[in-house]
Amino acid sequence: MANKLGEAPSTSEWTSEEKENMVQSYGCHMIVEGATPEQIQDKKLPTDTLQIKYKFNDKISIDLCRGKKVDIFDLYYDKFGKESLIAIDWAHGTVSPKMWGYKPPEKKKRK
């Protein structure tokens, strides 16, 4: 689900195996990797989305993730090391997590 909302930079610090492991081991879901300021301010995100600001290879990046704050901390600490994590804050989403990604069924046309 990374880079779902708009156009994010193409450089990826996460491999596909790591993204699968993220869900299985930590219970976290990556919504946007390398988020832009517009993606961070997006109101169409679920209310439980967290923005994770971290430093890797002298570059500061922000990812948007869903999960428990402690699990997200563990994930980024294990992946990038001791002094890489800068901040974990709430994103600006306003959609209920239950309704995020929900698509209503198509209504059949009456004859």
C-alpha positions in Angstrom: 0.0 0.0 0.0 3.0 2.3 0.0 2.7 5.4 -2.2 -1.0 5.0 -2.4 -1.8 8.7 -2.0 -0.3 10.8 -4.8 3.3 10.8 -6.1 6.0 10.1 -3.5 9.7 10.0 -4.2 10.8 6.8 -5.9 13.7 6.0 -3.5 12.7 3.2 -1.2 14.3 2.2 2.0 11.9 -0.7 2.4 12.1 -4.0 0.4 9.0 -5.9 -0.4 10.1 -8.6 2.1 10.4 -6.0 4.8 7.0 -4.6 4.1 5.5 -8.1 4.4 7.4 -8.7 7.6 6.2 -5.3 8.9 2.6 -6.6 9.0 3.4 -10.1 10.2 5.9 -9.3 12.9 4.9 -5.8 14.1 1.3 -5.4 13.0 2.0 -2.1 11.2 0.7 -1.1 7.8 2.7 1.3 5.6 0.3 3.8 3.9 2.8 6.1 2.3 6.6 5.8 2.2 8.5 9.1 1.8 5.5 11.3 2.1 5.3 14.7 0.7 3.8 17.7 2.7 0.6 17.4 0.7 0.2 13.7 1.6 0.9 14.4 5.3 -1.9 17.1 5.4 -4.4 14.8 3.5 -7.7 14.7 5.4 -8.7 11.5 3.6 -6.4 9.4 5.8 -7.7 7.3 8.7 -7.6 9.0 12.1 -5.2 6.4 13.5 -2.5 7.2 10.9 0.9 8.2 12.4 3.6 10.2 10.7 7.1 8.8 11.4 10.0 11.2 10.9 13.4 9.5 10.8 16.9 10.1 9.5 18.6 7.6 7.2 21.8 8.2 5.2 21.8 11.9 6.3 18.4 12.3 4.7 15.3 13.0 6.7 12.2 11.2 5.6 8.6 10.9 6.7 6.4 7.8 6.4 2.7 7.4 7.1 1.9 4.2 9.0 -0.9 2.6 10.9 -0.4 0.5 14.0 0.4 0.8 17.7 2.9 3.5 18.5 5.1 1.1 20.4 5.1 -1.4 17.6 6.0 1.4 15.1 8.8 2.6 17.3 10.2 -1.0 17.5 9.9 -1.4 13.8 11.9 1.8 12.9 14.4 1.2 15.8 15.1 -2.3 14.5 15.3 -1.2 10.9 17.3 2.1 11.1 19.1 2.0 14.4 19.3 3.8 17.7 19.5 7.5 16.7 17.5 7.5 13.5 14.0 8.0 14.8 13.2 11.7 15.3 9.5 11.9 16.0 6.2 10.0 15.8 3.1 12.3 15.5 -0.5 11.9 14.5 -1.3 12.6 10.9 -4.2 14.9 9.9 -6.7 12.3 8.7 -10.4 12.6 9.5 -11.8 9.3 8.2 -12.9 6.6 10.6 -10.5 3.7 10.5 -13.5 1.3 10.0 -14.6 3.2 6.9 -11.2 3.9 5.4 -10.9 2.0 2.1 -14.5 1.0 2.2 -16.2 0.9 -1.2 -20.0 0.8 -1.1 -21.5 -1.9 -3.3 -22.7 -0.8 -6.7 -26.4 -0.3 -6.9 -28.2 -2.3 -9.5 -30.2 -0.3 -12.0 -33.8 -0.8 -11.9 -35.6 -2.0 -15.0 
